[in-house]
Amino acid sequence: MLQANATSSTTLKTSQTMSDIQIPDVLDGIIYLTDIDKSQIRDGKKGKWVPIRVKATPNNEYNDCMVTLRLPKEAREAGHKDPIIGNVSVPDWLKEQMANGSGAAATVSNDTQVQAGGASDGDLPF
């Protein structure tokens, strides 16, 4: 299960190289497409996407992480908070495996983006 660090209950343990952080191989989650500010949708080489951040919420009894829409730096500096657009949980069966020491984990990537699939003309489904 995700472990909080000593100074904040909502961040993972970190190191200079990030090499000691591990996350489960399987995470289940949802993103509320209607909560995405359409002005934040970006065009990329592989399609339209939005920047997100997954934040650990170890003290939440329902989900292990929340998913927020990552606002531009200027908006954050102006005091706007990244809006919550979904949540992520480690499946119960994997929590049991991890508690027994048999669960698998993968290393964290610092660059997370969600690719939105849509119709063949490139439109998003909302």
CYANA upper distance limits for C-alpha pairs under 8 A (distance plus 0.5 A):
  1 MET  CA     23 ILE  CA      8.23
  1 MET  CA     24 PRO  CA      7.96
  1 MET  CA     90 VAL  CA      7.89
  1 MET  CA     95 LYS  CA      6.92
  1 MET  CA     98 MET  CA      7.49
  1 MET  CA     99 ALA  CA      8.49
  2 LEU  CA     12 LEU  CA      7.57
  2 LEU  CA     23 ILE  CA      7.35
  2 LEU  CA     56 ALA  CA      7.52
  2 LEU  CA     58 PRO  CA      7.37
  2 LEU  CA     64 ASP  CA      7.81
  3 GLN  CA     12 LEU  CA      6.38
  3 GLN  CA     13 LYS  CA      7.33
  3 GLN  CA     58 PRO  CA      7.58
  4 ALA  CA      8 SER  CA      7.24
  4 ALA  CA      9 SER  CA      5.61
  4 ALA  CA     10 THR  CA      6.69
  4 ALA  CA     11 THR  CA      6.04
  4 ALA  CA     12 LEU  CA      5.36
  4 ALA  CA     13 LYS  CA      6.64
  4 ALA  CA     56 ALA  CA      8.04
  4 ALA  CA     58 PRO  CA      7.11
  5 ASN  CA      9 SER  CA      6.90
  5 ASN  CA     10 THR  CA      8.38
  5 ASN  CA     11 THR  CA      6.64
  5 ASN  CA     12 LEU  CA      5.96
  5 ASN  CA     13 LYS  CA      5.14
  5 ASN  CA     14 THR  CA      8.26
  6 ALA  CA     13 LYS  CA      8.46
  9 SER  CA     57 THR  CA      7.69
  9 SER  CA     58 PRO  CA      7.22
  9 SER  CA     59 ASN  CA      7.86
 10 THR  CA     55 LYS  CA      7.05
 10 THR  CA     56 ALA  CA      5.63
 10 THR  CA     57 THR  CA      5.70
 10 THR  CA     58 PRO  CA      7.15
 11 THR  CA     55 LYS  CA      7.16
 11 THR  CA     56 ALA  CA      6.25
 11 THR  CA     57 THR  CA      8.35
 12 LEU  CA     21 ILE  CA      8.03
 12 LEU  CA     56 ALA  CA      7.28
 13 LYS  CA     21 ILE  CA      7.10
 14 THR  CA     18 MET  CA      6.17
 14 THR  CA     20 ASP  CA      7.70
 14 THR  CA     21 ILE  CA      6.97
 15 SER  CA     19 SER  CA      7.49
 15 SER  CA     20 ASP  CA      7.30
 15 SER  CA     21 ILE  CA      8.40
 18 MET  CA    108 VAL  CA      8.07
 19 SER  CA    107 THR  CA      7.63
 20 ASP  CA    107 THR  CA      8.43
 21 ILE  CA    107 THR  CA      6.66
 21 ILE  CA    108 VAL  CA      6.87
 22 GLN  CA    105 ALA  CA      6.31
 22 GLN  CA    106 ALA  CA      5.95
 22 GLN  CA    107 THR  CA      5.20
 22 GLN  CA    108 VAL  CA      6.59
 23 ILE  CA    105 ALA  CA      5.65
 23 ILE  CA    106 ALA  CA      5.85
 23 ILE  CA    107 THR  CA      6.63
 23 ILE  CA    108 VAL  CA      6.96
 24 PRO  CA     90 VAL  CA      7.71
 24 PRO  CA     94 LEU  CA      8.50
 24 PRO  CA    103 GLY  CA      8.01
 24 PRO  CA    104 ALA  CA      6.57
 24 PRO  CA    105 ALA  CA      4.64
 24 PRO  CA    106 ALA  CA      6.50
 25 ASP  CA    104 ALA  CA      6.43
 25 ASP  CA    105 ALA  CA      5.39
 25 ASP  CA    106 ALA  CA      6.11
 26 VAL  CA     90 VAL  CA      7.17
 26 VAL  CA     91 PRO  CA      7.82
 26 VAL  CA     94 LEU  CA      8.16
 27 LEU  CA     88 VAL  CA      6.90
 27 LEU  CA     89 SER  CA      6.21
 27 LEU  CA     90 VAL  CA      5.34
 27 LEU  CA     91 PRO  CA      7.01
 28 ASP  CA     88 VAL  CA      6.03
 28 ASP  CA     89 SER  CA      5.80
 28 ASP  CA     90 VAL  CA      6.68
 28 ASP  CA     91 PRO  CA      6.95
 29 GLY  CA     86 GLY  CA      7.71
 29 GLY  CA     87 ASN  CA      5.95
 29 GLY  CA     88 VAL  CA      4.48
 29 GLY  CA     89 SER  CA      6.58
 30 ILE  CA     86 GLY  CA      5.77
 30 ILE  CA     87 ASN  CA      6.17
 30 ILE  CA     88 VAL  CA      7.10
 31 ILE  CA     67 VAL  CA      7.88
 31 ILE  CA     85 ILE  CA      6.04
 31 ILE  CA     86 GLY  CA      4.74
 31 ILE  CA     87 ASN  CA      7.33
 32 TYR  CA     36 ILE  CA      7.67
 32 TYR  CA     85 ILE  CA      5.91
 32 TYR  CA     86 GLY  CA      6.25
 33 LEU  CA     85 ILE  CA      8.07
 33 LEU  CA    126 PHE  CA      7.48
 34 THR  CA    126 PHE  CA      7.59
 35 ASP  CA     85 ILE  CA      6.30
 36 ILE  CA     40 GLN  CA      7.99
 36 ILE  CA     69 LEU  CA      7.69
 36 ILE  CA     85 ILE  CA      7.26
 37 ASP  CA     41 ILE  CA      7.87
 40 GLN  CA     50 VAL  CA      6.83
 40 GLN  CA     71 LEU  CA      8.06
 41 ILE  CA     48 LYS  CA      6.95
 41 ILE  CA     49 TRP  CA      6.17
 41 ILE  CA     50 VAL  CA      5.56
 42 ARG  CA     48 LYS  CA      5.96
 42 ARG  CA     49 TRP  CA      5.79
 42 ARG  CA     50 VAL  CA      6.47
 43 ASP  CA     47 GLY  CA      6.41
 43 ASP  CA     48 LYS  CA      5.05
 43 ASP  CA     49 TRP  CA      6.97
 44 GLY  CA     48 LYS  CA      6.30
 44 GLY  CA     49 TRP  CA      7.57
 46 LYS  CA    115 GLN  CA      8.37
 47 GLY  CA    115 GLN  CA      7.36
 47 GLY  CA    116 ALA  CA      7.60
 47 GLY  CA    117 GLY  CA      8.04
 47 GLY  CA    122 GLY  CA      7.58
 48 LYS  CA    115 GLN  CA      6.83
 48 LYS  CA    116 ALA  CA      6.31
 48 LYS  CA    117 GLY  CA      8.22
 48 LYS  CA    122 GLY  CA      8.24
 48 LYS  CA    124 LEU  CA      8.29
 49 TRP  CA    113 GLN  CA      7.36
 49 TRP  CA    114 VAL  CA      6.11
 49 TRP  CA    115 GLN  CA      5.25
 49 TRP  CA    116 ALA  CA      6.03
 50 VAL  CA     69 LEU  CA      7.70
 50 VAL  CA     70 ARG  CA      8.33
 50 VAL  CA    113 GLN  CA      6.94
 50 VAL  CA    114 VAL  CA      6.45
 50 VAL  CA    115 GLN  CA      7.79
 51 PRO  CA     69 LEU  CA      6.64
 51 PRO  CA     70 ARG  CA      5.76
 51 PRO  CA     71 LEU  CA      8.29
 51 PRO  CA    112 THR  CA      7.61
 51 PRO  CA    113 GLN  CA      5.70
 51 PRO  CA    114 VAL  CA      7.19
 52 ILE  CA     67 VAL  CA      7.13
 52 ILE  CA     68 THR  CA      6.04
 52 ILE  CA     69 LEU  CA      5.14
 52 ILE  CA     70 ARG  CA      5.38
 52 ILE  CA    112 THR  CA      7.15
 52 ILE  CA    113 GLN  CA      6.56
 52 ILE  CA    114 VAL  CA      7.49
 53 ARG  CA     67 VAL  CA      6.23
 53 ARG  CA     68 THR  CA      5.76
 53 ARG  CA     69 LEU  CA      7.00
 53 ARG  CA     70 ARG  CA      6.53
 53 ARG  CA    112 THR  CA      7.63
 54 VAL  CA     65 CYS  CA      6.73
 54 VAL  CA     66 MET  CA      6.19
 54 VAL  CA     67 VAL  CA      5.09
 54 VAL  CA     68 THR  CA      6.95
 54 VAL  CA     88 VAL  CA      8.44
 55 LYS  CA     65 CYS  CA      5.74
 55 LYS  CA     66 MET  CA      5.85
 55 LYS  CA     67 VAL  CA      6.95
 55 LYS  CA     68 THR  CA      8.27
 56 ALA  CA     64 ASP  CA      6.45
 56 ALA  CA     65 CYS  CA      4.74
 56 ALA  CA     66 MET  CA      7.09
 57 THR  CA     63 ASN  CA      7.60
 57 THR  CA     64 ASP  CA      5.76
 57 THR  CA     65 CYS  CA      5.35
 57 THR  CA     66 MET  CA      7.23
 58 PRO  CA     64 ASP  CA      6.21
 58 PRO  CA     65 CYS  CA      7.90
 60 ASN  CA     64 ASP  CA      7.20
 63 ASN  CA     87 ASN  CA      7.04
 63 ASN  CA     88 VAL  CA      6.56
 63 ASN  CA     89 SER  CA      5.48
 63 ASN  CA     90 VAL  CA      8.47
 64 ASP  CA     87 ASN  CA      8.26
 64 ASP  CA     88 VAL  CA      6.54
 64 ASP  CA     89 SER  CA      5.27
 64 ASP  CA     90 VAL  CA      7.11
 65 CYS  CA     87 ASN  CA      6.20
 65 CYS  CA     88 VAL  CA      5.46
 65 CYS  CA     89 SER  CA      6.79
 66 MET  CA     84 ILE  CA      7.32
 66 MET  CA     85 ILE  CA      8.37
 66 MET  CA     86 GLY  CA      6.47
 66 MET  CA     87 ASN  CA      4.64
 66 MET  CA     88 VAL  CA      6.44
 67 VAL  CA     84 ILE  CA      6.31
 67 VAL  CA     85 ILE  CA      6.21
 67 VAL  CA     86 GLY  CA      5.33
 67 VAL  CA     87 ASN  CA      5.59
 67 VAL  CA     88 VAL  CA      7.49
 68 THR  CA     82 ASP  CA      6.18
 68 THR  CA     83 PRO  CA      5.85
 68 THR  CA     84 ILE  CA      4.75
 68 THR  CA     85 ILE  CA      5.79
 68 THR  CA     86 GLY  CA      7.36
 69 LEU  CA     82 ASP  CA      6.04
 69 LEU  CA     83 PRO  CA      6.11
 69 LEU  CA     84 ILE  CA      6.97
 69 LEU  CA     85 ILE  CA      6.85
 70 ARG  CA     82 ASP  CA      6.03
 70 ARG  CA     83 PRO  CA      8.27
 71 LEU  CA     75 ALA  CA      6.71
 71 LEU  CA     76 ARG  CA      6.94
 71 LEU  CA     81 LYS  CA      8.20
 71 LEU  CA     82 ASP  CA      6.18
 72 PRO  CA     76 ARG  CA      7.00
 73 LYS  CA     77 GLU  CA      6.57
 74 GLU  CA     78 ALA  CA      6.68
 75 ALA  CA     79 GLY  CA      7.15
 75 ALA  CA     80 HIS  CA      6.05
 76 ARG  CA     80 HIS  CA      5.40
 76 ARG  CA     81 LYS  CA      6.63
 76 ARG  CA     82 ASP  CA      7.96
 90 VAL  CA     94 LEU  CA      7.14
 90 VAL  CA     95 LYS  CA      7.00
 91 PRO  CA     95 LYS  CA      6.85
 92 ASP  CA     96 GLU  CA      6.80
 93 TRP  CA     97 GLN  CA      6.93
 94 LEU  CA     98 MET  CA      6.51
 94 LEU  CA    103 GLY  CA      6.73
 95 LYS  CA     99 ALA  CA      6.56
 95 LYS  CA    103 GLY  CA      8.08
 96 GLU  CA    100 ASN  CA      6.81
 96 GLU  CA    103 GLY  CA      8.46
 97 GLN  CA    101 GLY  CA      6.73
 97 GLN  CA    102 SER  CA      5.58
 97 GLN  CA    103 GLY  CA      5.16
 98 MET  CA    102 SER  CA      6.01
 98 MET  CA    103 GLY  CA      4.56
 98 MET  CA    104 ALA  CA      7.78
 99 ALA  CA    103 GLY  CA      8.14
116 ALA  CA    124 LEU  CA      7.41
117 GLY  CA    122 GLY  CA      8.44
117 GLY  CA    124 LEU  CA      7.21
117 GLY  CA    125 PRO  CA      8.27
118 GLY  CA    122 GLY  CA      6.29
118 GLY  CA    123 ASP  CA      5.94
118 GLY  CA    124 LEU  CA      5.15
118 GLY  CA    125 PRO  CA      6.02
119 ALA  CA    123 ASP  CA      6.06
119 ALA  CA    124 LEU  CA      7.30
119 ALA  CA    125 PRO  CA      7.68
